[in-house]
Amino acid sequence: MRFPPHITRIGAAAALLSALVVGGTVTATTADAAPTAVGSICYGDLPSQAYDTLDLIAQGGPFPYEQDGTVFQNREGVLPSQSSGYYHEYTVKTPGSDTRGARRIVTGEQTQEDYYTSDHYATFDLIDFGC
């Protein structure tokens, strides 16, 4: 059995995850903010390549792609609104792809949440390290 590299993130992510479980979505509350919604995914349900990416994040690299670790701007507005520099993105390799593919881990610094997207930022799932 694999143990999650961000085991210390369980407490920080639990509050956000409980909001997701109770209400199903997390919605921005300011009048001019775009609504946001994320789902959740169990750590054990991630593709195996996502474990490799999470391990590299925990180790601080080295990362296989130059873009890994760069600021994620959240231009799509799917994730909760945060200040610039809050989110960072990392590639989750796609077997058989000659490019970076569409899969990413996006991390949030302040509460140390980790999100997975398999469709290049169209949807996100908060990674639940407790299941």
PyMOL commands that set and color helices and strands:
alter all, ss='L'
color gray80, all
select helices_A, chain A and resi 7-23+43-45+48-59
alter helices_A, ss='H'
color red, helices_A
select strands_A, chain A and resi 39-42+70-71+87-91+104-108+113-117+125-128
alter strands_A, ss='S'
color yellow, strands_A
deselect
rebuild
show_as cartoon
